Amino acid sequence: MVCKVVVDFSYLEAKLPKDLVNVLEIVYTHNKWRRYETINLIASENVMSPLAEMAYMSDMMHRYAEGKPKKRYYQGLVYVDEIEIKLMDVMGDLFNVKYVEPRAISGTIANATVFKVLGEYGSKALIAPVQAGSHVSHTKYGVLGALGIEHIELPYDAEEMNIDVDKAVKLIEEVKPKFIVLGGSVYLFPHPVKELADAAHSVGAKLVYDAAHVLGLIAGKRWRHPIEHGADIVTASTHKTFPGPQGGVIFTNDEKLYKAIAKTVFPVFVSNHHLHRLPATLVTCYEMKYFGEAYADQIIRNARAFAEALASEGFKVLGEHKGYTMSHQVLLDVSDYGGGAKIAKLLEEANIIVNKNLIPKDPPTAIKNPSGLRLGVQEMTRWGMKEDDFREVARFMRMVVEGKDPSEVKKKVIEFRKEFTKVHYTFDVDLVKIDSSEKLPLLW
Ligand SMILES: *Cc1c(COP(=O)(O)O)cnc(C)c1O
């Protein structure tokens, strides 16, 4: 099976304006390509299970809710309230936290909300530097800057590929920031939460951990739980290693902070919070409850095996002296092959989807052609790939950088990808029956 729905485009062409059919064709072609024919190594992406997709494609996507469950500004939300309350409950259990705020519609909105609660125009925040993987929302170019909060970089230890703890503690004591942000978009090793939490608290600062990338690893207990290590607040996306719908979430155990967060996310940063996300996120919570440990475990094994295989295929893989990676990511330095921009493009021609990325040796100005590639194994792990499969992917990648015609490699990739068309780490139910009798619009 390649696509669930075979669309009869000649029938549609007879009935619909040509331009409209073209729109459907583009979407269909995208789905077939990205979902079933490419090896997706974008570290911030994932796929929902068909079960979660079923919950996602509901009438809730058409409805409006402002405010908190049972205290809405609109009628018609009896069932939405039920789902939202259950989500806060189940997610709280899954992550062992008291308060869950699920209304942030993305990780960026979660950060905006928390930064607004903790800082004000002119206050200072100490944040991981770009080399340590900070996200654009942590910088003057993103929501932090829009709120007028000053970004002061935490010191970086190039050897450890992490924040320099001793220097960071000194800087915290010196600057006395309002808050500190750890966690990032490009990192192989966990940031030192425990080490910095005490220093933060001693000057009255809060420690925020941005778990956008690693939320699924935390659910699967393969990444240090930031709150258990002293963080006051966690922000995250719900669609990276946590394989739910695109969205955001905020956790805390602090009642006062939670109340401030709940009062800020609405009305400041969302009015409606995209309600169809909620049941799909809830389904994903159950999947992570039952399969999260096995999933996170396989992600970690695959990332390690992939890094080792890439190194033995001749790639420069970062972090060798530290065992390459502890996350879902692998970082390559491809400057010897012409740089990240060129190689990412060539790999795309071979149906291997990656993104170019700055690596620690790059100046921030190298953003258009950085030396690196960031690879993430979480999505292909969800499609069922194991260590040996990633060794095969490393071989495909070598063929491309060694100058083999990418269109030849692409044929091999499409053939290889046919073995991985089913989403793993979910409940084994046959939704096709429901699909055909009820005509639920599951993804094509
Ligand atoms: C992806 C990411 C975000 C933003 O999340 P969106 O859901 O894309 O808005 C925030 N922080 C970090 C560290 C990220 O990697």
The ligand as a Gaussian input file, in Angstrom:
#p B3LYP/6-31G(d) Opt

LIG

0 1
 C       11.028000      23.860000      17.271000
 C       11.434000      24.642000      18.452000
 C       10.615000      25.623000      18.984000
 C        9.416000      26.158000      18.265000
 O        8.423000      25.317000      18.167000
 P        7.243000      25.532000      17.114000
 O        6.281000      24.527000      17.633000
 O        7.849000      25.272000      15.796000
 O        6.782000      26.941000      17.248000
 C       10.957000      26.215000      20.180000
 N       12.083000      25.881000      20.784000
 C       12.932000      24.969000      20.294000
 C       14.161000      24.644000      21.049000
 C       12.636000      24.340000      19.097000
 O       13.501000      23.473000      18.585000

